[in-house]
Amino acid sequence: MTGYYLIIGISMLISWLVSSRLKSKFEYYSNLHLSNGMSGKEVAEKMLRDNNIHDVQVISVPGQLTDHYNPADKTVNLSEGVYMQRNAAAAAVAAHECGHAVQHAVGYSMLQLRSKLVPVVNISSNLMQFVIIAGIGVMYATRSIENPNGNTLILLIGVIMFALTTLFAFITLPVEYDASNRAMKWLKDTGTVTAEEFVGVQDSLKWAARTYLVAAIGSLAQLLYWASLLMGSRR
């Protein structure tokens, strides 16, 4: 298990470094006020209108970096700071979440696939660690001269569940990058932000995307570890 804890430690360290960098970027660009004076709420509503989306509501939710688009009730949920603030960071987040609303409206295939996987992944993510631990216990407990590898069925189920969550993490990547690209294109093409403000938007969204990339790579590293443990026991 030493290898697993090493992977976890490295993943957590990299994730912390990227998240810290993201927070510092947002703090920095929160001081870059928009020349047009628009709030995050107003930026979001304008982007929705410009994309002929009239059935999505922009609402405020508590917390920091809790922004998200909910396709179930068609709401763009902006954290309190983003909802009210009038700076490049708020514009970046608001436009990004509206990018997801545009994806939903046009039937973006990767978003549809991701949405279909949500129920299964929710179950897998809640149970997979317990199943894997139980699988390892059963594997060692059932080893014998006749069966030196032990019973690996439960561990196999756990690895499959982990694979689903890893697949979900990688499917999330194009969804997030596409939403950012849609946001940046709209902000630039409509002149909603100036050239200087656009640099802040671009930099903010770049670091936000990296948090998803780190999470996906970390999940893959853990999956490979469990898969190697499973395959090793079957040799």
Disulfide bonds with the S-S distance in Angstrom:
none
